Amino acid sequence: MENKKYYFAVDLGATSGRTILGTLANGRLEQEEITRFPNNLIETGGHFYWDIYALYFEMIKGLQAVAKRGIEITSIGIDTWGVDFVFVGEDGALLRNPVAYRDPHTFGRMEEYLDKVVPKKDVYDITGIQFMNFNSLFQFYAMQQDGNVALKMAKKILFVPDALSWMLTGEAVCEYTIASTSQMLDPRTGDLSEKLLASVGLTREQFGRMVQPGEQIGVLTEEVQKMTGLGPVPVIAVPGHDTASAVAAVPAKDERFAYLSSGTWSLMGIETKHAVINDRSYELNFTNEGGIEGTTRFLKNICGMWLYERCRKEWPEEVRKLSHPELQGSAMQIEAFRSIINPDDKAFANPPSMIEAIKQYCRETGQDVPESPAEICRCIFDSLALRYRQVFNWLKEFADFELSVLHVIGGGSLNKYLTQFTADSLGVEVLAGPQECTAIGNIMLQAKASGDVADIWEMRRIIANSVDMVAYHPTKDQAAWDAAYEKFLSIVSKK
């Protein structure tokens, strides 16, 4: 098609990144990966940094590759991981590479801030964001306490996707979904909280103008046009937080759904029209992150395949050589619910040995202790499905609509055993796919911005037409899962 529109997505994760070209044709989305590259964490001088210049270089390379093919790009969108940021000086130059959220400089600082500066309940009442020590608020506090010179000299502070957009366009913005991960945004006002900014010595003027997903940030600078061979291509503020882009790509037919973004970590939630901030959401540590078209992603972090991945690294070589289906298939021969853990117990956060941590948990709770890889794998899958049920039940408390289906997206959607267990445990239909959803959400928001897509529901219909979903339905073993859930609640209450 001569007048087909091409959308260029930059999708950056904490370990790797890629550039993708997307097009819409005959009501379907087509994607082509242009480049893939590592995102290296740099340790130097006692800190961990991201190489923002290397990421910029890879973006340029991807744009050059497309330009060489004579493809006219309609727009560009960038999504990344959350919370991290870049300082810009008075002269418009970057002040150091951005510190990575994995840097230990925040250890103990969250507790110190909540004890000495703003009380925990007050922070949650303003932001509705769950407490994690690496949230931007606590990074700023740690830097302030440490006398960070770049912080002192910063004229502008840009979250990572906004910093990369600024490097392309020269326009400083603060995209809503990425700002919401900072634990500094007030969802009621739709802007950064003056109180929380002041608590760490910052002002609103140091951040860019607030933009919503779908707004144009600017066009490529003359410098970038010369480097790439492209014209003044618009850069669109897609959902800058990769999870926001992923949830935007959930191929739901209506609002009555929950989602599970399944990978190393699991994120289970719903889309709501407004933030849910009350004593119950505070007690359960639910979070309210920015979504598209004014929605809120009300969700909870759950430890996902991290447990399995860590165990797999510890098992002997002959076990590691087995394919995932082979190992997981052997786990299905093990008796169900012999051993159950709470995947989110602090014992599993980062133990020296995940295998030993699982065994010790089972010993302490008076259960059979799993020994073989198959037994441990079965324990993990049973326990995750039961934890999903607990969180799903909590979501039903908060939702003002009936939750009739769970959409599983991300790499974990390919795990047929865990996905079937999830359907059985929750007692609802589970639709698995797409696997690569972050880039899809990025591309589709660009298409919406250009007028190719009318609204979120047309967007999701196109995605549903473009991807293969697998439906899982609850089996007849509901009584067994109900009994197992009671056992799970009893075990969790002991710890």
C-alpha positions as CSV (number, residue, x, y, z in Angstrom):
1,M,0.0,0.0,0.0
2,E,1.5,3.3,-1.1
3,N,0.1,5.4,1.6
4,K,0.7,3.0,4.5
5,K,1.8,4.6,7.7
6,Y,4.9,3.4,9.5
7,Y,5.4,3.8,13.2
8,F,8.8,3.5,14.9
9,A,8.8,2.1,18.4
10,V,11.7,2.2,20.8
11,D,11.2,-0.4,23.5
12,L,13.8,-0.5,26.3
13,G,13.9,-3.0,29.2
14,A,16.3,-3.2,32.1
15,T,18.5,-5.8,30.2
16,S,17.9,-5.2,26.5
17,G,16.3,-2.9,24.0
18,R,14.9,-3.1,20.5
19,T,13.5,-0.9,17.8
20,I,10.4,-2.0,15.9
21,L,8.6,-0.8,12.8
22,G,4.8,-1.2,13.0
23,T,2.1,-0.8,10.3
24,L,-1.6,-1.1,10.2
25,A,-3.2,-2.8,7.1
26,N,-6.7,-4.3,6.7
27,G,-7.5,-3.9,10.3
28,R,-4.4,-5.8,11.5
29,L,-1.1,-4.8,13.0
30,E,2.1,-5.9,11.4
31,Q,5.5,-5.6,13.2
32,E,9.1,-5.9,12.1
33,E,12.1,-5.9,14.5
34,I,14.7,-3.5,13.1
35,T,17.5,-3.8,15.8
36,R,18.1,-5.5,19.1
37,F,20.8,-4.5,21.6
38,P,21.9,-5.0,25.2
39,N,21.2,-2.4,27.9
40,N,24.3,-2.6,30.1
41,L,24.4,-1.7,33.8
42,I,27.6,0.1,34.5
43,E,29.3,-0.2,37.9
44,T,31.8,2.5,38.7
45,G,32.8,4.6,41.7
46,G,30.6,2.6,44.0
47,H,27.4,3.2,42.0
48,F,25.4,1.6,39.2
49,Y,24.5,3.6,36.1
50,W,22.6,3.3,32.8
51,D,24.4,4.4,29.7
52,I,22.0,6.9,28.3
53,Y,24.3,7.8,25.4
54,A,24.6,4.2,24.3
55,L,20.8,3.9,24.3
56,Y,20.5,7.2,22.3
57,F,23.2,5.8,19.8
58,E,21.1,2.6,19.4
59,M,18.0,4.7,18.7
60,I,19.8,6.6,16.0
61,K,21.1,3.4,14.5
62,G,17.6,2.0,14.2
63,L,16.3,5.2,12.6
64,Q,19.2,5.2,10.2
65,A,18.5,1.6,9.2
66,V,14.9,2.5,8.4
67,A,15.9,5.7,6.5
68,K,18.3,3.7,4.3
69,R,15.4,1.6,3.1
70,G,13.6,4.7,2.0
71,I,10.7,4.3,4.5
72,E,8.9,7.4,5.5
73,I,8.2,7.2,9.3
74,T,4.9,8.7,10.5
75,S,6.1,9.0,14.1
76,I,8.4,7.8,16.9
77,G,7.5,6.6,20.4
78,I,9.7,5.5,23.3
79,D,8.9,3.3,26.3
80,T,11.3,2.2,29.1
81,W,11.3,0.8,32.6
82,G,10.1,3.0,35.4
83,V,11.4,5.4,38.2
84,D,14.8,6.4,36.9
85,F,15.7,9.9,35.7
86,V,18.4,12.1,34.1
87,F,19.7,15.5,35.2
88,V,20.2,18.3,32.7
89,G,22.4,21.4,33.5
90,E,21.9,25.1,32.9
91,D,23.9,24.7,29.6
92,G,21.6,22.0,28.3
93,A,24.1,19.2,28.8
94,L,23.4,15.9,30.7
95,L,24.9,15.8,34.2
96,R,26.3,12.3,34.4
97,N,24.6,9.0,33.3
98,P,21.4,8.2,35.3
99,V,21.8,6.2,38.5
100,A,20.1,2.9,38.2
101,Y,17.2,1.8,40.5
102,R,19.3,-1.2,41.5
103,D,21.9,1.0,43.1
104,P,22.2,0.3,46.8
105,H,22.3,4.0,47.8
106,T,18.5,3.8,48.6
107,F,18.9,0.9,51.1
108,G,17.4,2.1,54.4
109,R,16.6,5.6,53.0
110,M,12.9,4.9,52.4
111,E,12.4,4.0,56.1
112,E,14.4,7.0,57.1
113,Y,12.4,9.4,54.8
114,L,9.1,8.0,56.1
115,D,10.2,8.3,59.7
116,K,11.8,11.8,59.5
117,V,10.3,13.7,56.6
118,V,6.7,12.7,55.5
119,P,4.8,9.8,57.2
120,K,4.0,6.7,55.2
121,K,0.3,7.1,55.3
122,D,0.5,10.7,54.1
123,V,2.7,9.7,51.1
124,Y,0.2,6.9,50.2
125,D,-2.8,9.2,50.5
126,I,-1.2,11.7,48.1
127,T,0.1,9.2,45.5
128,G,-1.6,5.8,46.0
129,I,1.7,4.2,45.0
130,Q,3.1,1.1,46.7
131,F,6.3,1.4,48.7
132,M,9.5,0.3,47.1
133,N,12.9,1.6,48.2
134,F,14.0,2.5,44.6
135,N,11.0,4.7,43.8
136,S,12.2,8.1,42.5
137,L,11.1,9.9,45.7
138,F,13.5,7.8,47.8
139,Q,16.3,8.1,45.1
140,F,16.0,11.9,45.3
141,Y,16.1,11.7,49.1
142,A,19.2,9.5,49.1
143,M,20.9,11.9,46.7
144,Q,19.9,14.9,48.7
145,Q,21.3,13.3,51.9
146,D,24.5,12.3,50.1
147,G,25.2,15.8,48.7
148,N,24.9,14.6,45.1
149,V,26.4,17.4,43.0
150,A,24.4,16.6,39.8
151,L,21.2,16.9,41.8
152,K,22.3,20.3,43.2
153,M,23.2,21.6,39.7
154,A,20.1,20.2,37.8
155,K,18.0,22.7,36.0
156,K,15.8,20.0,34.5
157,I,15.0,16.5,35.7
158,L,13.7,14.1,33.0
159,F,12.5,10.5,33.5
160,V,14.4,8.1,31.2
161,P,11.9,8.0,28.2
162,D,11.4,11.7,28.5
163,A,15.2,12.2,28.4
164,L,15.5,10.2,25.2
165,S,12.7,12.1,23.6
166,W,14.4,15.4,24.7
167,M,17.6,14.2,23.0
168,L,15.7,13.7,19.8
169,T,13.5,16.8,19.9
170,G,15.0,19.3,22.4
171,E,11.6,19.4,24.1
172,A,11.4,18.7,27.9
173,V,8.2,16.9,28.9
174,C,7.0,14.8,31.8
175,E,4.9,12.0,30.5
176,Y,2.1,11.0,32.8
177,T,2.5,7.2,33.0
178,I,6.2,7.3,33.7
179,A,5.8,10.2,36.2
180,S,3.3,8.0,38.1
181,T,6.0,5.5,38.9
182,S,8.0,8.1,40.8
183,Q,5.7,8.1,44.0
184,M,5.6,11.9,43.5
185,L,2.5,12.3,41.3
186,D,-0.9,13.1,42.8
187,P,-3.5,11.3,40.6
188,R,-6.2,13.6,41.8
189,T,-4.6,16.7,40.4
190,G,-2.8,14.9,37.6
191,D,0.5,16.6,38.4
192,L,3.5,16.2,40.6
193,S,2.9,16.9,44.3
194,E,4.4,20.2,45.4
195,K,4.6,18.9,49.0
196,L,6.6,15.8,48.0
197,L,8.8,17.7,45.6
198,A,9.6,20.3,48.4
199,S,10.3,17.5,50.8
200,V,13.4,16.5,48.8
201,G,14.3,20.1,47.8
202,L,12.9,20.1,44.3
203,T,10.5,22.4,42.5
204,R,7.9,21.8,39.8
205,E,9.8,24.0,37.4
206,Q,12.6,21.5,37.3
207,F,10.4,19.0,35.5
208,G,8.9,19.3,32.0
209,R,5.4,20.1,31.0
210,M,3.0,17.2,31.8
211,V,1.8,15.3,28.7
212,Q,-0.7,12.5,28.3
213,P,-0.1,9.4,26.1
214,G,-0.9,10.3,22.5
215,E,0.3,13.9,22.7
216,Q,3.0,15.2,20.4
217,I,6.3,16.1,22.1
218,G,8.0,17.7,19.2
219,V,9.8,16.8,16.0
220,L,13.3,15.6,15.3
221,T,16.0,18.3,15.7
222,E,18.0,19.4,12.6
223,E,20.9,17.6,14.2
224,V,19.1,14.3,14.4
225,Q,17.6,14.8,10.9
226,K,21.1,15.2,9.5
227,M,22.4,12.1,11.4
228,T,19.5,9.8,10.3
229,G,18.6,11.1,6.9
230,L,15.0,11.6,8.0
231,G,12.8,14.7,8.0
232,P,11.1,16.5,10.9
233,V,9.4,13.3,12.1
234,P,7.0,13.8,15.1
235,V,7.9,12.2,18.4
236,I,4.8,11.1,20.3
237,A,4.4,10.6,24.0
238,V,3.3,7.0,24.1
239,P,2.9,5.4,27.5
240,G,6.5,5.9,28.6
241,H,6.3,3.3,31.3
242,D,6.7,-0.1,29.6
243,T,4.0,-1.7,31.8
244,A,1.6,1.0,30.8
245,S,2.3,0.3,27.1
246,A,1.8,-3.4,27.8
247,V,-1.5,-2.9,29.5
248,A,-2.7,-0.6,26.7
249,A,-2.2,-3.7,24.4
250,V,-4.4,-6.0,26.4
251,P,-6.8,-7.3,23.7
252,A,-9.9,-7.0,25.9
253,K,-13.4,-6.6,24.4
254,D,-14.7,-4.5,27.2
255,E,-13.8,-3.1,30.6
256,R,-14.8,-6.2,32.6
257,F,-11.3,-7.8,32.7
258,A,-8.3,-8.2,34.9
259,Y,-4.8,-8.5,33.5
260,L,-1.7,-10.4,34.6
261,S,1.6,-9.2,33.0
262,S,3.5,-12.4,33.6
263,G,7.3,-12.8,33.5
264,T,10.1,-12.7,36.0
265,W,7.6,-10.6,38.0
266,S,3.9,-10.8,37.8
267,L,1.7,-7.7,37.8
268,M,-2.0,-8.3,38.4
269,G,-4.6,-5.5,38.2
270,I,-7.6,-3.8,36.6
271,E,-8.2,-0.6,34.7
272,T,-10.2,2.0,36.7
273,K,-11.6,5.4,35.8
274,H,-10.1,6.9,39.0
275,A,-7.3,6.1,41.4
276,V,-8.4,3.8,44.3
277,I,-6.8,5.2,47.5
278,N,-8.3,4.1,50.8
279,D,-7.4,2.3,54.0
280,R,-7.9,-1.1,52.4
281,S,-5.7,-0.4,49.3
282,Y,-3.1,1.0,51.7
283,E,-3.3,-2.1,53.9
284,L,-2.8,-4.4,50.9
285,N,-0.1,-2.2,49.3
286,F,-1.9,-1.9,46.0
287,T,-0.6,0.7,43.6
288,N,-2.2,3.3,41.3
289,E,-0.2,4.0,38.1
290,G,-1.1,6.1,35.2
291,G,-2.9,4.5,32.2
292,I,-4.1,5.7,28.8
293,E,-7.2,7.9,28.1
294,G,-7.3,9.0,31.8
295,T,-7.5,5.5,33.2
296,T,-5.6,4.2,36.2
297,R,-3.7,0.9,36.4
298,F,-4.7,-0.4,39.8
299,L,-2.4,-3.3,40.4
300,K,-0.3,-5.3,42.8
301,N,3.2,-6.7,42.2
302,I,3.5,-10.5,42.7
303,C,6.7,-12.5,42.6
304,G,6.4,-14.4,39.3
305,M,8.7,-16.8,37.5
306,W,11.7,-15.4,39.5
307,L,11.3,-18.4,41.9
308,Y,11.5,-20.9,39.0
309,E,14.3,-19.0,37.2
310,R,16.5,-18.8,40.4
311,C,16.0,-22.5,41.1
312,R,16.8,-23.5,37.5
313,K,20.2,-21.7,37.8
314,E,21.0,-23.8,41.0
315,W,20.0,-27.2,39.6
316,P,22.8,-29.5,38.3
317,E,23.7,-29.3,34.6
318,E,21.7,-32.3,33.6
319,V,18.5,-30.6,34.9
320,R,19.4,-27.3,33.3
321,K,19.8,-29.1,29.9
322,L,16.1,-30.1,30.0
323,S,13.8,-27.8,28.0
324,H,11.1,-25.9,30.0
325,P,8.3,-28.2,28.7
326,E,10.3,-31.3,29.7
327,L,11.0,-30.1,33.3
328,Q,7.5,-28.6,33.7
329,G,6.0,-31.8,32.3
330,S,7.8,-33.9,34.9
331,A,6.4,-31.5,37.6
332,M,2.9,-32.4,36.5
333,Q,3.5,-36.0,37.6
334,I,3.9,-34.8,41.2
335,E,0.9,-34.9,43.6
336,A,-0.8,-31.5,43.6
337,F,-0.6,-29.2,46.7
338,R,1.9,-31.3,48.6
339,S,3.9,-28.2,49.4
340,I,2.6,-24.6,49.2
341,I,4.5,-21.4,49.8
342,N,3.6,-17.7,49.7
343,P,5.6,-16.5,46.7
344,D,5.7,-13.0,48.1
345,D,7.2,-13.9,51.5
346,K,10.3,-11.9,52.2
347,A,12.3,-15.1,52.4
348,F,12.2,-15.3,48.6
349,A,13.2,-11.7,47.8
350,N,16.8,-12.6,47.1
351,P,18.1,-15.6,49.1
352,P,21.5,-17.1,48.7
353,S,19.8,-20.3,47.7
354,M,16.2,-20.2,46.4
355,I,15.9,-24.0,46.6
356,E,16.9,-24.0,50.3
357,A,14.6,-21.0,51.0
358,I,11.6,-23.0,49.6
359,K,12.6,-26.1,51.6
360,Q,13.0,-24.1,54.8
361,Y,9.6,-22.4,54.3
362,C,7.9,-25.8,54.0
363,R,9.8,-27.1,57.1
364,E,8.7,-24.1,59.2
365,T,5.1,-24.6,58.1
366,G,5.0,-28.3,58.8
367,Q,4.6,-29.5,55.2
368,D,6.2,-32.1,53.0
369,V,9.6,-30.7,52.0
370,P,10.1,-30.8,48.2
371,E,13.4,-32.3,47.2
372,S,13.5,-33.1,43.4
373,P,13.4,-30.4,40.7
374,A,10.0,-31.7,39.7
375,E,8.6,-31.4,43.2
376,I,10.0,-27.9,43.6
377,C,8.7,-26.8,40.2
378,R,5.2,-28.2,41.2
379,C,5.3,-26.3,44.5
380,I,6.1,-23.1,42.7
381,F,3.4,-23.4,40.1
382,D,0.7,-24.5,42.6
383,S,1.7,-21.6,44.9
384,L,1.7,-18.9,42.2
385,A,-1.8,-19.9,41.0
386,L,-3.1,-19.8,44.6
387,R,-1.4,-16.4,45.2
388,Y,-3.0,-15.1,41.9
389,R,-6.4,-16.2,43.3
390,Q,-5.8,-14.2,46.5
391,V,-4.9,-11.1,44.6
392,F,-7.8,-11.6,42.1
393,N,-10.2,-11.9,45.0
394,W,-8.9,-8.6,46.4
395,L,-9.4,-7.0,42.9
396,K,-13.0,-8.1,42.9
397,E,-13.4,-6.1,46.2
398,F,-12.2,-2.9,44.5
399,A,-13.7,-3.3,41.0
400,D,-17.1,-1.6,40.4
401,F,-17.7,-4.2,37.6
402,E,-17.8,-8.0,37.4
403,L,-14.4,-9.5,36.6
404,S,-15.3,-12.1,33.9
405,V,-12.0,-12.8,32.4
406,L,-8.2,-12.6,33.1
407,H,-5.9,-11.6,30.3
408,V,-2.3,-13.0,30.7
409,I,0.3,-11.1,28.7
410,G,4.1,-11.2,28.5
411,G,6.4,-14.2,28.3
412,G,4.6,-16.1,31.0
413,S,1.6,-16.4,28.8
414,L,3.5,-19.2,27.0
415,N,3.6,-21.4,30.1
416,K,0.6,-23.6,29.5
417,Y,0.7,-25.4,32.8
418,L,0.7,-22.3,35.0
419,T,-1.9,-20.6,32.8
420,Q,-4.2,-23.6,33.1
421,F,-3.6,-23.7,36.9
422,T,-4.5,-20.0,37.0
423,A,-7.8,-20.7,35.2
424,D,-8.6,-23.5,37.6
425,S,-7.6,-21.5,40.7
426,L,-9.5,-18.3,39.8
427,G,-12.5,-20.2,38.3
428,V,-12.7,-17.8,35.3
429,E,-11.7,-17.9,31.6
430,V,-8.0,-17.0,31.0
431,L,-6.9,-15.6,27.7
432,A,-3.2,-15.9,27.1
433,G,-1.3,-13.6,24.7
434,P,0.2,-11.6,23.2
435,Q,3.7,-12.4,24.4
436,E,5.4,-9.2,23.2
437,C,2.8,-6.6,24.2
438,T,4.9,-3.5,25.2
439,A,5.9,-2.6,21.6
440,I,2.3,-3.3,20.5
441,G,1.0,-0.7,22.9
442,N,3.7,1.8,21.9
443,I,2.8,1.4,18.2
444,M,-0.9,1.5,18.7
445,L,-0.8,4.7,20.7
446,Q,1.1,6.3,17.8
447,A,-1.5,5.1,15.4
448,K,-4.2,6.6,17.7
449,A,-2.3,9.9,17.7
450,S,-2.1,9.9,13.9
451,G,-5.9,9.3,13.6
452,D,-5.6,5.7,12.3
453,V,-7.4,4.5,15.4
454,A,-10.4,6.2,17.0
455,D,-10.1,5.1,20.7
456,I,-8.8,2.5,23.1
457,W,-11.5,-0.1,22.2
458,E,-10.9,0.1,18.4
459,M,-7.2,-0.2,19.2
460,R,-7.8,-3.4,21.3
461,R,-10.0,-4.9,18.6
462,I,-7.2,-4.5,16.1
463,I,-4.7,-6.1,18.5
464,A,-7.1,-9.0,19.1
465,N,-7.4,-9.5,15.3
466,S,-3.6,-9.4,15.0
467,V,-2.4,-11.8,17.7
468,D,-3.0,-15.4,18.5
469,M,-4.7,-15.9,21.9
470,V,-5.1,-19.2,23.6
471,A,-8.2,-19.7,25.8
472,Y,-8.0,-21.7,29.1
473,H,-11.2,-22.7,30.9
474,P,-11.5,-24.0,34.5
475,T,-11.5,-27.8,34.7
476,K,-13.9,-29.8,36.9
477,D,-11.4,-29.9,39.8
478,Q,-12.9,-26.8,41.5
479,A,-13.4,-28.6,44.9
480,A,-9.7,-29.6,45.0
481,W,-8.6,-26.0,44.2
482,D,-11.0,-24.6,46.8
483,A,-9.5,-26.9,49.5
484,A,-6.0,-26.0,48.4
485,Y,-6.8,-22.3,48.7
486,E,-8.0,-22.8,52.3
487,K,-4.7,-24.6,52.9
488,F,-2.8,-21.7,51.3
489,L,-4.5,-19.1,53.5
490,S,-3.8,-21.2,56.6
491,I,-0.1,-21.6,55.7
492,V,0.3,-17.9,54.8
493,S,-1.2,-16.9,58.2
494,K,1.4,-18.9,60.0
495,K,4.3,-16.8,58.6
